[in-house]
Amino acid sequence: MLEATIYISLKSGVLDPQGETVKHALHSLGYPQVGEVSMGKYLRIKLDGLNREQASTQLEQMCQRLLANTVIEDYRFEINEIS
């Protein structure tokens, strides 16, 4: 069985209001040293019955079709064998 970890983040230059909100909240909690904060998504998907190449192809399709908004988001994934 394979497990994919998918990381999705905003593309450089895209405004991140959620990240700004977290940054301001951290400042108000006494952490003025916090600079830029960027929020993203993290997903884990288990895949059964596929080899790495098939998994990579399917994950690419999943990200393109549903998981990431490719106009404003970048994504990457890792595939690991699990028992």
C-alpha atoms as a printed R data frame, in Angstrom:
   type eleno elety resid chain resno      x      y       z
1  ATOM     1    CA   MET     A     1  0.000  0.000   0.000
2  ATOM     2    CA   LEU     A     2  1.157  3.519  -0.761
3  ATOM     3    CA   GLU     A     3  0.530  6.690   1.182
4  ATOM     4    CA   ALA     A     4  0.726 10.099  -0.460
5  ATOM     5    CA   THR     A     5  1.336 13.318   1.389
6  ATOM     6    CA   ILE     A     6  0.139 16.363  -0.529
7  ATOM     7    CA   TYR     A     7  1.179 19.926   0.296
8  ATOM     8    CA   ILE     A     8 -0.798 22.793  -1.217
9  ATOM     9    CA   SER     A     9  0.188 26.436  -0.783
10 ATOM    10    CA   LEU     A    10 -0.614 29.774  -2.341
11 ATOM    11    CA   LYS     A    11  1.550 30.836  -5.244
12 ATOM    12    CA   SER     A    12  4.072 33.576  -4.619
13 ATOM    13    CA   GLY     A    13  2.452 36.987  -4.867
14 ATOM    14    CA   VAL     A    14 -1.076 35.796  -4.032
15 ATOM    15    CA   LEU     A    15 -2.556 37.603  -1.030
16 ATOM    16    CA   ASP     A    16 -3.046 35.369   2.004
17 ATOM    17    CA   PRO     A    17 -5.639 36.987   4.306
18 ATOM    18    CA   GLN     A    18 -5.744 33.912   6.557
19 ATOM    19    CA   GLY     A    19 -1.965 34.056   7.001
20 ATOM    20    CA   GLU     A    20 -2.177 37.774   7.790
21 ATOM    21    CA   THR     A    21 -4.851 37.112  10.412
22 ATOM    22    CA   VAL     A    22 -2.661 34.481  12.083
23 ATOM    23    CA   LYS     A    23  0.354 36.821  11.976
24 ATOM    24    CA   HIS     A    24 -1.596 39.641  13.667
25 ATOM    25    CA   ALA     A    25 -2.973 37.216  16.272
26 ATOM    26    CA   LEU     A    26  0.533 35.974  17.070
27 ATOM    27    CA   HIS     A    27  1.750 39.556  17.413
28 ATOM    28    CA   SER     A    28 -1.095 40.317  19.829
29 ATOM    29    CA   LEU     A    29 -0.148 37.218  21.854
30 ATOM    30    CA   GLY     A    30  3.355 38.583  22.360
31 ATOM    31    CA   TYR     A    31  5.270 37.159  19.403
32 ATOM    32    CA   PRO     A    32  6.339 40.325  17.538
33 ATOM    33    CA   GLN     A    33  9.252 38.507  15.881
34 ATOM    34    CA   VAL     A    34  6.844 36.571  13.621
35 ATOM    35    CA   GLY     A    35  7.203 37.800  10.062
36 ATOM    36    CA   GLU     A    36  5.276 36.485   7.108
37 ATOM    37    CA   VAL     A    37  2.810 33.650   7.734
38 ATOM    38    CA   SER     A    38  1.529 31.515   4.899
39 ATOM    39    CA   MET     A    39 -1.359 29.098   5.300
40 ATOM    40    CA   GLY     A    40 -1.814 26.005   3.194
41 ATOM    41    CA   LYS     A    41 -3.367 22.565   3.051
42 ATOM    42    CA   TYR     A    42 -1.925 19.196   4.006
43 ATOM    43    CA   LEU     A    43 -3.534 15.937   2.915
44 ATOM    44    CA   ARG     A    44 -2.702 12.252   3.355
45 ATOM    45    CA   ILE     A    45 -4.210  9.768   0.942
46 ATOM    46    CA   LYS     A    46 -3.745  5.998   1.073
47 ATOM    47    CA   LEU     A    47 -3.669  4.246  -2.285
48 ATOM    48    CA   ASP     A    48 -4.081  0.510  -2.697
49 ATOM    49    CA   GLY     A    49 -3.294 -1.610  -5.744
50 ATOM    50    CA   LEU     A    50 -1.120  0.954  -7.553
51 ATOM    51    CA   ASN     A    51  2.594  1.115  -8.267
52 ATOM    52    CA   ARG     A    52  4.472  4.400  -7.755
53 ATOM    53    CA   GLU     A    53  4.126  5.509 -11.373
54 ATOM    54    CA   GLN     A    54  0.370  4.888 -11.405
55 ATOM    55    CA   ALA     A    55  0.010  6.623  -8.046
56 ATOM    56    CA   SER     A    56  1.973  9.631  -9.260
57 ATOM    57    CA   THR     A    57 -0.188  9.914 -12.377
58 ATOM    58    CA   GLN     A    58 -3.404  9.677 -10.383
59 ATOM    59    CA   LEU     A    59 -2.224 12.138  -7.726
60 ATOM    60    CA   GLU     A    60 -1.288 14.631 -10.415
61 ATOM    61    CA   GLN     A    61 -4.801 14.315 -11.856
62 ATOM    62    CA   MET     A    62 -6.418 14.617  -8.408
63 ATOM    63    CA   CYS     A    63 -4.496 17.809  -7.664
64 ATOM    64    CA   GLN     A    64 -5.233 19.313 -11.080
65 ATOM    65    CA   ARG     A    65 -8.927 18.401 -11.075
66 ATOM    66    CA   LEU     A    66 -9.981 18.886  -7.439
67 ATOM    67    CA   LEU     A    67 -7.482 19.285  -4.641
68 ATOM    68    CA   ALA     A    68 -5.658 22.450  -5.742
69 ATOM    69    CA   ASN     A    69 -6.876 25.613  -7.393
70 ATOM    70    CA   THR     A    70 -3.996 25.763  -9.862
71 ATOM    71    CA   VAL     A    71 -4.732 29.394 -10.751
72 ATOM    72    CA   ILE     A    72 -3.603 30.541  -7.295
73 ATOM    73    CA   GLU     A    73 -2.088 27.449  -5.632
74 ATOM    74    CA   ASP     A    74  1.016 25.325  -6.071
75 ATOM    75    CA   TYR     A    75  1.204 21.729  -4.937
76 ATOM    76    CA   ARG     A    76  3.678 18.937  -4.448
77 ATOM    77    CA   PHE     A    77  3.348 15.410  -3.180
78 ATOM    78    CA   GLU     A    78  5.437 12.605  -1.760
79 ATOM    79    CA   ILE     A    79  4.676  8.925  -2.103
80 ATOM    80    CA   ASN     A    80  5.775  6.399   0.521
81 ATOM    81    CA   GLU     A    81  5.363  2.660   0.906
82 ATOM    82    CA   ILE     A    82  3.463  1.678   4.069
83 ATOM    83    CA   SER     A    83  2.699 -1.710   5.519
